[in-house]
């Protein structure tokens, strides 16, 4: 009688497992309700906001992107978000937008969006934009009205208006709440503060330089 290889049962089991749906794709891949308007007053948050019982058309409406924002600040740029906090009807839908306005010379300082890829459409003006890969390569381009540029999820990126007039873009995100981490504010404006000896070693500068940067990024007192 032919001998059955002891490896055969293992091979069969591996084949069966390979064709079964994994945990990541098993179950319901889509939403189980038409809408889930965010209850922003609820303390319950499970990868999003709890759904509120009574909804209106205003939960799906926002007109804040139609007008330019005030760019009179340190960086000369301002972001007007249309995320789930402004449009509760976006809850569970995985999309959001924002408008960014830039004064001449204005900068949207290097930052990341940990939960989303960003695509910008230039409304007016010209911008120098770029992102840095994890291999420390800068991918940059000058974009003008009508152009589109993409910043991959989680990568450090920036936009700079080097023109003589104002500029603006509309940004689209594949997240209802993409999140933003500004590198400068994250490192020099954190609460509690990142220890000076960490920053001096990381940036190879002295304590006075670190303190100077921290003082400039400290929240303004009312």
DOVEXKE-901259 format. One record per residue (C-alpha): x, z, y; residue number from 1; residue in one letter. Coordinates in nm, 4 decimals, always signed. Layout:
BEGIN
c1:X c3:Z c2:Y num:NUM residu:A
...
# end
This chain:
BEGIN
c1:+0.0000 c3:+0.0000 c2:+0.0000 num:1 residu:X
c1:+0.1301 c3:-0.0944 c2:+0.3448 num:2 residu:X
c1:+0.2398 c3:+0.1944 c2:+0.5569 num:3 residu:X
c1:+0.0716 c3:+0.2397 c2:+0.8976 num:4 residu:X
c1:+0.3194 c3:+0.3016 c2:+1.1728 num:5 residu:X
c1:+0.2754 c3:+0.6474 c2:+1.3286 num:6 residu:X
c1:+0.3104 c3:+0.4736 c2:+1.6680 num:7 residu:X
c1:-0.0033 c3:+0.2607 c2:+1.6138 num:8 residu:X
c1:-0.2618 c3:+0.5302 c2:+1.7084 num:9 residu:X
c1:-0.0679 c3:+0.6020 c2:+2.0266 num:10 residu:X
c1:-0.0574 c3:+0.2335 c2:+2.1147 num:11 residu:X
c1:-0.4334 c3:+0.1967 c2:+2.0576 num:12 residu:X
c1:-0.5051 c3:+0.5033 c2:+2.2706 num:13 residu:X
c1:-0.2853 c3:+0.3689 c2:+2.5508 num:14 residu:X
c1:-0.4727 c3:+0.0369 c2:+2.5404 num:15 residu:X
c1:-0.8118 c3:+0.2083 c2:+2.5560 num:16 residu:X
c1:-0.7053 c3:+0.4271 c2:+2.8478 num:17 residu:X
c1:-0.5689 c3:+0.1244 c2:+3.0325 num:18 residu:X
c1:-0.9066 c3:-0.0548 c2:+3.0329 num:19 residu:X
c1:-1.1157 c3:+0.2502 c2:+3.1238 num:20 residu:X
c1:-1.1923 c3:+0.3078 c2:+3.4949 num:21 residu:X
c1:-0.9528 c3:+0.5565 c2:+3.6478 num:22 residu:X
c1:-1.0698 c3:+0.8673 c2:+3.8295 num:23 residu:X
c1:-0.9951 c3:+0.6983 c2:+4.1593 num:24 residu:X
c1:-1.2454 c3:+0.4155 c2:+4.0965 num:25 residu:X
c1:-1.4987 c3:+0.5878 c2:+3.8707 num:26 residu:X
c1:-1.8320 c3:+0.7035 c2:+4.0095 num:27 residu:X
c1:-2.0002 c3:+0.5799 c2:+4.3264 num:28 residu:X
c1:-1.7619 c3:+0.3646 c2:+4.5330 num:29 residu:X
c1:-2.0073 c3:+0.3245 c2:+4.8203 num:30 residu:X
c1:-2.2205 c3:+0.5481 c2:+5.0398 num:31 residu:X
c1:-2.5221 c3:+0.7119 c2:+4.8761 num:32 residu:X
c1:-2.7335 c3:+0.6944 c2:+5.1912 num:33 residu:X
c1:-2.7991 c3:+0.4431 c2:+5.4658 num:34 residu:X
c1:-2.6644 c3:+0.6670 c2:+5.7395 num:35 residu:X
c1:-2.4991 c3:+1.0063 c2:+5.7779 num:36 residu:X
c1:-2.4969 c3:+1.0840 c2:+6.1486 num:37 residu:X
c1:-2.2407 c3:+1.3547 c2:+6.2204 num:38 residu:X
c1:-2.3669 c3:+1.7013 c2:+6.2990 num:39 residu:X
c1:-2.0891 c3:+1.7936 c2:+6.5405 num:40 residu:X
c1:-2.2187 c3:+2.1507 c2:+6.5681 num:41 residu:X
c1:-2.1831 c3:+2.2217 c2:+6.1970 num:42 residu:X
c1:-1.8864 c3:+2.4166 c2:+6.0671 num:43 residu:X
c1:-1.9048 c3:+2.2249 c2:+5.7390 num:44 residu:X
c1:-1.6427 c3:+1.9510 c2:+5.7086 num:45 residu:X
c1:-1.5683 c3:+1.7816 c2:+5.3767 num:46 residu:X
c1:-1.3586 c3:+1.4759 c2:+5.4604 num:47 residu:X
c1:-1.5908 c3:+1.4145 c2:+5.7521 num:48 residu:X
c1:-1.8862 c3:+1.5840 c2:+5.9168 num:49 residu:X
c1:-2.2087 c3:+1.7116 c2:+5.7663 num:50 residu:X
c1:-2.5128 c3:+1.4872 c2:+5.8138 num:51 residu:X
c1:-2.7735 c3:+1.5965 c2:+6.0655 num:52 residu:X
c1:-3.1408 c3:+1.5756 c2:+5.9765 num:53 residu:X
c1:-3.2835 c3:+1.4182 c2:+6.2923 num:54 residu:X
c1:-3.1213 c3:+1.1077 c2:+6.4384 num:55 residu:X
c1:-3.1900 c3:+0.8800 c2:+6.7335 num:56 residu:X
c1:-3.0643 c3:+0.5442 c2:+6.8556 num:57 residu:X
c1:-2.8279 c3:+0.7249 c2:+7.0928 num:58 residu:X
c1:-2.6299 c3:+0.8495 c2:+6.7918 num:59 residu:X
c1:-2.5166 c3:+0.4888 c2:+6.7441 num:60 residu:X
c1:-2.4578 c3:+0.4055 c2:+7.1110 num:61 residu:X
c1:-2.1684 c3:+0.4473 c2:+7.3560 num:62 residu:X
c1:-2.0974 c3:+0.2618 c2:+7.6787 num:63 residu:X
c1:-1.7689 c3:+0.4264 c2:+7.7706 num:64 residu:X
c1:-1.5490 c3:+0.1248 c2:+7.6944 num:65 residu:X
c1:-1.6928 c3:-0.0975 c2:+7.9629 num:66 residu:X
c1:-1.5025 c3:+0.0459 c2:+8.2588 num:67 residu:X
c1:-1.1318 c3:+0.1037 c2:+8.3163 num:68 residu:X
c1:-1.0069 c3:+0.4605 c2:+8.2802 num:69 residu:X
c1:-0.8033 c3:+0.6563 c2:+8.5338 num:70 residu:X
c1:-0.4332 c3:+0.5809 c2:+8.4793 num:71 residu:X
c1:-0.3123 c3:+0.8208 c2:+8.7493 num:72 residu:X
c1:-0.1054 c3:+1.0420 c2:+8.5186 num:73 residu:X
c1:+0.2515 c3:+1.0920 c2:+8.3981 num:74 residu:X
c1:+0.2551 c3:+0.7939 c2:+8.1622 num:75 residu:X
c1:+0.0373 c3:+0.5582 c2:+8.3658 num:76 residu:X
c1:-0.2013 c3:+0.4923 c2:+8.0784 num:77 residu:X
c1:-0.5255 c3:+0.6366 c2:+7.9460 num:78 residu:X
c1:-0.7101 c3:+0.6063 c2:+7.6147 num:79 residu:X
c1:-1.0903 c3:+0.6104 c2:+7.6044 num:80 residu:X
c1:-1.1955 c3:+0.6729 c2:+7.2451 num:81 residu:X
c1:-1.5117 c3:+0.5619 c2:+7.0696 num:82 residu:X
c1:-1.4652 c3:+0.7610 c2:+6.7498 num:83 residu:X
c1:-1.7075 c3:+0.9786 c2:+6.5544 num:84 residu:X
c1:-1.6913 c3:+1.2489 c2:+6.8201 num:85 residu:X
c1:-1.8322 c3:+1.0047 c2:+7.0760 num:86 residu:X
c1:-2.0487 c3:+0.8010 c2:+6.8380 num:87 residu:X
c1:-2.1826 c3:+1.0389 c2:+6.5696 num:88 residu:X
c1:-2.3378 c3:+0.7458 c2:+6.3824 num:89 residu:X
c1:-1.9869 c3:+0.6366 c2:+6.2790 num:90 residu:X
c1:-1.9677 c3:+0.9265 c2:+6.0346 num:91 residu:X
c1:-1.8738 c3:+0.7982 c2:+5.6835 num:92 residu:X
c1:-1.8518 c3:+0.4348 c2:+5.8052 num:93 residu:X
c1:-1.4723 c3:+0.4191 c2:+5.8318 num:94 residu:X
c1:-1.4403 c3:+0.2385 c2:+6.1658 num:95 residu:X
c1:-1.3869 c3:+0.3253 c2:+6.5331 num:96 residu:X
c1:-1.2600 c3:+0.1744 c2:+6.8565 num:97 residu:X
c1:-1.0920 c3:+0.2686 c2:+7.1813 num:98 residu:X
c1:-1.0012 c3:+0.1188 c2:+7.5152 num:99 residu:X
c1:-0.6541 c3:+0.1646 c2:+7.6608 num:100 residu:X
c1:-0.5793 c3:+0.0992 c2:+8.0279 num:101 residu:X
c1:-0.2292 c3:+0.0714 c2:+8.1743 num:102 residu:X
c1:-0.1131 c3:+0.0858 c2:+8.5332 num:103 residu:X
c1:+0.1819 c3:-0.1390 c2:+8.6271 num:104 residu:X
c1:+0.4744 c3:+0.0163 c2:+8.4421 num:105 residu:X
c1:+0.2349 c3:+0.2274 c2:+8.2327 num:106 residu:X
c1:+0.3305 c3:+0.3382 c2:+7.8829 num:107 residu:X
c1:+0.1263 c3:+0.4408 c2:+7.5820 num:108 residu:X
c1:+0.4093 c3:+0.6593 c2:+7.4546 num:109 residu:X
c1:+0.5391 c3:+0.6353 c2:+7.0944 num:110 residu:X
c1:+0.2818 c3:+0.7824 c2:+6.8586 num:111 residu:X
c1:+0.1260 c3:+0.7421 c2:+6.5149 num:112 residu:X
c1:-0.2235 c3:+0.7301 c2:+6.3670 num:113 residu:X
c1:-0.2010 c3:+0.9124 c2:+6.0321 num:114 residu:X
c1:-0.5382 c3:+0.7913 c2:+5.9056 num:115 residu:X
c1:-0.5690 c3:+0.4323 c2:+6.0265 num:116 residu:X
c1:-0.4205 c3:+0.0920 c2:+6.0903 num:117 residu:X
c1:-0.4740 c3:-0.0188 c2:+6.4510 num:118 residu:X
c1:-0.5456 c3:-0.3693 c2:+6.5824 num:119 residu:X
c1:-0.5371 c3:-0.4306 c2:+6.9587 num:120 residu:X
c1:-0.7011 c3:-0.7167 c2:+7.1498 num:121 residu:X
c1:-0.5662 c3:-0.7723 c2:+7.5009 num:122 residu:X
c1:-0.8393 c3:-0.7880 c2:+7.7656 num:123 residu:X
c1:-0.6103 c3:-0.8457 c2:+8.0636 num:124 residu:X
c1:-0.2472 c3:-0.8361 c2:+8.1615 num:125 residu:X
c1:+0.0611 c3:-0.8493 c2:+7.9431 num:126 residu:X
c1:+0.2161 c3:-0.5787 c2:+7.7266 num:127 residu:X
c1:+0.5403 c3:-0.5257 c2:+7.5394 num:128 residu:X
c1:+0.4337 c3:-0.3732 c2:+7.2078 num:129 residu:X
c1:+0.6107 c3:-0.2691 c2:+6.8914 num:130 residu:X
c1:+0.6274 c3:-0.0485 c2:+6.5843 num:131 residu:X
c1:+0.9156 c3:+0.0906 c2:+6.3796 num:132 residu:X
c1:+0.9251 c3:+0.0635 c2:+6.0010 num:133 residu:X
c1:+1.0452 c3:+0.3420 c2:+5.7734 num:134 residu:X
c1:+1.3621 c3:+0.1339 c2:+5.7378 num:135 residu:X
c1:+1.4163 c3:+0.1904 c2:+6.1123 num:136 residu:X
c1:+1.3478 c3:-0.1732 c2:+6.2043 num:137 residu:X
c1:+1.1707 c3:-0.2472 c2:+6.5327 num:138 residu:X
c1:+0.8977 c3:-0.5130 c2:+6.5150 num:139 residu:X
c1:+0.8099 c3:-0.6042 c2:+6.8759 num:140 residu:X
c1:+0.6437 c3:-0.8764 c2:+7.0821 num:141 residu:X
c1:+0.5051 c3:-0.9483 c2:+7.4273 num:142 residu:X
c1:+0.1282 c3:-1.0055 c2:+7.4102 num:143 residu:X
c1:-0.1082 c3:-1.1363 c2:+7.6765 num:144 residu:X
c1:-0.4835 c3:-1.1731 c2:+7.7380 num:145 residu:X
c1:-0.6612 c3:-1.2957 c2:+7.4244 num:146 residu:X
c1:-0.3791 c3:-1.1958 c2:+7.1877 num:147 residu:X
c1:-0.4067 c3:-0.9600 c2:+6.8914 num:148 residu:X
c1:-0.1362 c3:-0.7334 c2:+6.7468 num:149 residu:X
c1:-0.1473 c3:-0.4966 c2:+6.4476 num:150 residu:X
c1:+0.0176 c3:-0.1560 c2:+6.4053 num:151 residu:X
c1:+0.0297 c3:-0.0507 c2:+6.0368 num:152 residu:X
c1:-0.1089 c3:+0.2881 c2:+5.9430 num:153 residu:X
c1:+0.1188 c3:+0.5845 c2:+5.9998 num:154 residu:X
c1:+0.4040 c3:+0.3937 c2:+6.1651 num:155 residu:X
c1:+0.5388 c3:+0.4912 c2:+6.5076 num:156 residu:X
c1:+0.4292 c3:+0.2417 c2:+6.7741 num:157 residu:X
c1:+0.3956 c3:+0.1956 c2:+7.1506 num:158 residu:X
c1:+0.2650 c3:-0.0316 c2:+7.4263 num:159 residu:X
c1:+0.4310 c3:-0.0811 c2:+7.7678 num:160 residu:X
c1:+0.2989 c3:-0.2680 c2:+8.0708 num:161 residu:X
c1:+0.6027 c3:-0.4259 c2:+8.2360 num:162 residu:X
c1:+0.3895 c3:-0.6465 c2:+8.4609 num:163 residu:X
c1:+0.2988 c3:-0.6102 c2:+8.8276 num:164 residu:X
c1:-0.0746 c3:-0.5745 c2:+8.7647 num:165 residu:X
c1:-0.2967 c3:-0.3572 c2:+8.5447 num:166 residu:X
c1:-0.3474 c3:-0.4267 c2:+8.1743 num:167 residu:X
c1:-0.6045 c3:-0.3217 c2:+7.9176 num:168 residu:X
c1:-0.6778 c3:-0.3593 c2:+7.5472 num:169 residu:X
c1:-0.9527 c3:-0.2844 c2:+7.2994 num:170 residu:X
c1:-0.8264 c3:-0.1158 c2:+6.9827 num:171 residu:X
c1:-0.9992 c3:-0.1207 c2:+6.6446 num:172 residu:X
c1:-0.9296 c3:+0.1286 c2:+6.3641 num:173 residu:X
c1:-1.0256 c3:+0.1420 c2:+5.9970 num:174 residu:X
c1:-1.1143 c3:+0.5112 c2:+6.0270 num:175 residu:X
c1:-1.3945 c3:+0.6966 c2:+6.2025 num:176 residu:X
c1:-1.1350 c3:+0.9476 c2:+6.3246 num:177 residu:X
c1:-0.7845 c3:+0.7946 c2:+6.3088 num:178 residu:X
c1:-0.6040 c3:+1.0874 c2:+6.4707 num:179 residu:X
c1:-0.3110 c3:+1.0518 c2:+6.7092 num:180 residu:X
c1:+0.0286 c3:+1.2229 c2:+6.7016 num:181 residu:X
c1:+0.2398 c3:+1.1663 c2:+7.0114 num:182 residu:X
c1:+0.6039 c3:+1.2147 c2:+6.9155 num:183 residu:X
c1:+0.7003 c3:+1.3811 c2:+7.2427 num:184 residu:X
c1:+0.4007 c3:+1.6168 c2:+7.2528 num:185 residu:X
c1:+0.4258 c3:+1.6946 c2:+6.8818 num:186 residu:X
c1:+0.7898 c3:+1.8004 c2:+6.9036 num:187 residu:X
c1:+0.8161 c3:+1.9430 c2:+7.2548 num:188 residu:X
c1:+0.4617 c3:+2.0588 c2:+7.3281 num:189 residu:X
c1:+0.3581 c3:+2.2256 c2:+7.0020 num:190 residu:X
c1:+0.1962 c3:+2.5716 c2:+6.9928 num:191 residu:X
c1:+0.3740 c3:+2.7853 c2:+6.8808 num:192 residu:X
c1:+0.6788 c3:+2.5978 c2:+7.0068 num:193 residu:X
c1:+0.9222 c3:+2.4228 c2:+6.7753 num:194 residu:X
c1:+1.2413 c3:+2.6369 c2:+6.7893 num:195 residu:X
c1:+1.4997 c3:+2.5117 c2:+7.0359 num:196 residu:X
c1:+1.7752 c3:+2.5199 c2:+6.7764 num:197 residu:X
c1:+1.5778 c3:+2.2700 c2:+6.5665 num:198 residu:X
c1:+1.5351 c3:+2.0303 c2:+6.8592 num:199 residu:X
c1:+1.8906 c3:+2.0625 c2:+6.9913 num:200 residu:X
c1:+2.0322 c3:+1.9763 c2:+6.6490 num:201 residu:X
c1:+1.7823 c3:+1.6970 c2:+6.5816 num:202 residu:X
c1:+1.8386 c3:+1.5243 c2:+6.9165 num:203 residu:X
c1:+2.2012 c3:+1.6276 c2:+6.9639 num:204 residu:X
c1:+2.1355 c3:+1.7706 c2:+7.3121 num:205 residu:X
c1:+2.1737 c3:+2.1108 c2:+7.4736 num:206 residu:X
c1:+1.9183 c3:+2.3873 c2:+7.5157 num:207 residu:X
c1:+1.8794 c3:+2.3119 c2:+7.8881 num:208 residu:X
c1:+1.7693 c3:+1.9555 c2:+7.8136 num:209 residu:X
c1:+1.5186 c3:+2.0772 c2:+7.5548 num:210 residu:X
c1:+1.3754 c3:+2.3374 c2:+7.7920 num:211 residu:X
c1:+1.3476 c3:+2.0765 c2:+8.0671 num:212 residu:X
c1:+1.1482 c3:+1.8415 c2:+7.8447 num:213 residu:X
c1:+0.9250 c3:+2.1251 c2:+7.7239 num:214 residu:X
c1:+0.8485 c3:+2.2315 c2:+8.0814 num:215 residu:X
c1:+0.7442 c3:+1.8781 c2:+8.1758 num:216 residu:X
c1:+0.5134 c3:+1.8469 c2:+7.8755 num:217 residu:X
c1:+0.3581 c3:+2.1930 c2:+7.9079 num:218 residu:X
c1:-0.0178 c3:+2.1869 c2:+7.9779 num:219 residu:X
c1:-0.0954 c3:+2.2074 c2:+8.3494 num:220 residu:X
c1:-0.2500 c3:+2.5393 c2:+8.4506 num:221 residu:X
c1:-0.5839 c3:+2.5173 c2:+8.6281 num:222 residu:X
# end
